[in-house]
Structure formats: C-alpha cells, structure tokens
Amino acid sequence: MSTTARILDGKATAAQIKAELTERVAALHERGVRPGLGTVLVGDDPGSRSYVEGKHRDCAEVGITSVRRDLPGTISQEELEAVLDELNDDDATTGYIVQLPLPAHIDTHTILERIAPAKDADGLHPTNLGRLVLNVDRGMESPLPCTPHGIVELLERHGIALAGLDVLVVGRGVTVGRSLGLLLTRRQINATVTLAHTGTTDLAAHLQRADVVVAAAGSAHMIGAEHLKPGVIVLDVGVSRVEDPQTGKARLTGDVDPAAAEVAAWLSPNPGGVGPMTRAMLLANVVDAAERQSSRG
Ligand SMILES: Nc1nc(=O)c2c([nH]1)NC[C@@H]1CN(c3ccc(C(=O)N[C@@H](CCC(=O)O)C(=O)O)cc3)C=[N+]21
C-alpha cells in the first residue's frame, strides 16, 4: 500500500510566525524600542551573499531594521574582531550574526566568542550553547540555535509531540545535529535521541528503527524511501548544491529522496521546510532580545 506523507509546511508556518513577530515589533515601536539585526558577511561567496540578502528581506517584512557589514575576504582577524566590538557597543543593533563559513585564515571559534552573548542572534555563542547544555530555561533568557528551534516549532505547530519517540539525528554539526540532540532530550520534549555521524557503522539499522529522522548531513539524497520505517516523521535539513541532469544548472537539494513521501507519515520538504523556519527563528531571537533588553530598562 502506498501512502503520501503530510507536509510539514515550513513556508506557511514561518509566515504565521512572522505575522506574530510583526505585532510584537509594532508593540516595541510604540514603546520607542526599535529592534535591529546586524549581519556580518566576509568575502563574496554568492551563496552566503544570497542568504544574507534573504535575512534583510525578512527583517523588512516584520519591521526589524537591519544593518549590513560586508567585509573583504582579505580582512584580518584583528580587523574583524574590531567590527564585532563596534556592533557589541552599537545600541541600534539588538542582535547580529556572523555569516558562516568564514575564510580559512580566520579563527571561527574566537570570532563567535567575541559576540556579546546578549546580542548573539544565532544562539551559537559558547555561553548560550552552554546554557542549552545546562538546561537554563527560565523564560526566554538566552537565544536558542535557529535551526533546532525552528524544527521544534515546526513540529509543535503541526500538533506533533515527540515524547517517548526514538529520534535519529543524522549529522553532528554544532548548528544543527549536536544542539538539536540537547534540545529534544529536554524534559519538556522528552524524545530519545540517537546522534549518527560519518563514523556510524550501521546507519541503515538506525534508520529502520527510528520514529523520527532528522537528516542534517549535507549529502544529497543519501536517505531513500527504502531506508525508512513506514509512518516515520522525516525532517530534511541538509542543503547540497547539485547539477540538474536535465538543465545542467546548479540547484539546491536535501538529504532525503522525495520518494520518502511514499512511506513517511510526515515530511518536511526541502526547500520549503526547515530553511524558512531557521530564518523565522533568527527574527524571533532578535525580537526576544529586544523585549528582554527593553524590560531591563
Ligand atoms: N551564522 C550563520 N547562521 C546561519 O543560520 C547560517 C549560516 N551562518 N550559514 C549558512 C547556513 C545556511 N542557512 C540557511 C537558512 C535558510 C535557508 C532557506 O530558507 N532555504 C530555503 C530556500 C532558499 C533558496 O532557494 O535559496 C528553503 O529551504 O526553502 C537555507 C539555509 C543558514 N545558515
């Protein structure tokens, strides 16, 4: 029997979240608070540039002001740190991000640590990741990493609870896999998480068992319908650039073969799934930070 998965519609859900954020931004404006996002882009990679441009469009949509710092790929570590120090001291910047990846001559860890934790819109500062590990969870005191938070919101807003389910996360990158495992094992979510990676010996066995698969490996169509348990919930996070065999043009594709829709109960498409949620959560981090900063007075 063949089925067709229901769609975890990230595009529509992100639009709904953006509508909610627009109201919160308007309320802040009424109190004289203007949330602002800064982006720091180093070098001229077209993919990174287009992501950054998308973030500025998103900000404009919800009323967040945004400032761009586009810097040459030849910038030194010290010069880049000086730009971050400026943004840390700039009252018009509620939060900011440093677009990754950075050029090889830049020490990424030192740069991410230079961001003032209260201004860390990506939730990737060691202080904020540390709070995630420690389960510091009183209200909205620190930002969560955008993609893991987007995945949790996407599931919640489709009425899907993960308590007691076996979740297989494929990929141990800090921005997605590793931090998602920490979030999903919180008591409020209560999933059981397996974190698979390039050193995993029998990925197929893990895939056969999983109730939920989060594919964040960045390997085009590595997971096919035949790998999955019928009724599984699948979130496709990976992004790879592949050449379209018909047109010869480069296009973006996920880690999961779209044929997975024939066995899965739910599937987040890629594009149109987790990507737009990641962007919405970035905006949410900025609005959360503006609300925190203004209530502290
Ligand atoms: N400091 C930092 N923070 C990031 O959050 C960050 C980063 N660096 N470096 C690169 C990755 C990648 N990333 C994406 C976000 C949204 C989509 C997205 O919305 N994609 C659309 C398609 C967009 C298109 O077609 O170009 C979709 O999935 O529907 C994709 C990729 C954030 N990243």
The ligand as a Tripos MOL2 file, in Angstrom:
@<TRIPOS>MOLECULE
LIG
   33    36     1     0     0
SMALL
NO_CHARGES

@<TRIPOS>ATOM
      1 N1         25.8160   32.4900   11.0630 N.pl3     1 LIG1
      2 C1         25.0710   31.7060   10.2780 C.ar      1 LIG1
      3 N2         23.8010   31.4680   10.6180 N.ar      1 LIG1
      4 C2         23.0170   30.6670    9.8230 C.ar      1 LIG1
      5 O1         21.8320   30.4390   10.1510 O.2       1 LIG1
      6 C3         23.5900   30.1260    8.6260 C.ar      1 LIG1
      7 C4         24.9170   30.4310    8.3210 C.ar      1 LIG1
      8 N3         25.6370   31.2070    9.1610 N.ar      1 LIG1
      9 N4         25.4930   29.9330    7.1990 N.pl3     1 LIG1
     10 C5         24.7410   29.1570    6.2340 C.3       1 LIG1
     11 C6         23.5930   28.4110    6.8690 C.3       1 LIG1
     12 C7         22.5110   28.0100    5.8900 C.3       1 LIG1
     13 N5         21.2940   28.6280    6.3620 N.pl3     1 LIG1
     14 C8         20.0610   28.5970    5.6940 C.ar      1 LIG1
     15 C9         18.9510   29.2590    6.1600 C.ar      1 LIG1
     16 C10        17.7640   29.2760    5.4580 C.ar      1 LIG1
     17 C11        17.6510   28.6320    4.2460 C.ar      1 LIG1
     18 C12        16.3860   28.7150    3.4840 C.2       1 LIG1
     19 O2         15.4620   29.4240    3.8460 O.2       1 LIG1
     20 N6         16.2500   27.9870    2.3720 N.am      1 LIG1
     21 C13        15.0670   28.0000    1.5310 C.3       1 LIG1
     22 C14        15.4790   28.0120    0.0860 C.3       1 LIG1
     23 C15        16.3210   29.2160   -0.2310 C.3       1 LIG1
     24 C16        16.8380   29.2190   -1.6480 C.2       1 LIG1
     25 O3         16.2150   28.6380   -2.5210 O.co2     1 LIG1
     26 O4         17.8810   29.8740   -1.8480 O.co2     1 LIG1
     27 C17        14.2250   26.7790    1.8020 C.2       1 LIG1
     28 O5         14.7300   25.8330    2.4150 O.co2     1 LIG1
     29 O6         13.0650   26.7990    1.4130 O.co2     1 LIG1
     30 C18        18.7350   27.9440    3.7760 C.ar      1 LIG1
     31 C19        19.9310   27.9310    4.5060 C.ar      1 LIG1
     32 C20        21.5690   29.3880    7.4440 C.2       1 LIG1
     33 N7         22.8600   29.3130    7.7710 N.pl3     1 LIG1
@<TRIPOS>BOND
     1     1     2 1
     2     2     3 ar
     3     2     8 ar
     4     3     4 ar
     5     4     5 2
     6     4     6 ar
     7     6     7 ar
     8     6    33 1
     9     7     8 ar
    10     7     9 1
    11     9    10 1
    12    10    11 1
    13    11    12 1
    14    11    33 1
    15    12    13 1
    16    13    14 1
    17    13    32 1
    18    14    15 ar
    19    14    31 ar
    20    15    16 ar
    21    16    17 ar
    22    17    18 1
    23    17    30 ar
    24    18    19 2
    25    18    20 1
    26    20    21 1
    27    21    22 1
    28    21    27 1
    29    22    23 1
    30    23    24 1
    31    24    25 2
    32    24    26 1
    33    27    28 2
    34    27    29 1
    35    30    31 ar
    36    32    33 2
@<TRIPOS>SUBSTRUCTURE
     1 LIG1         1 GROUP 0 **** ****
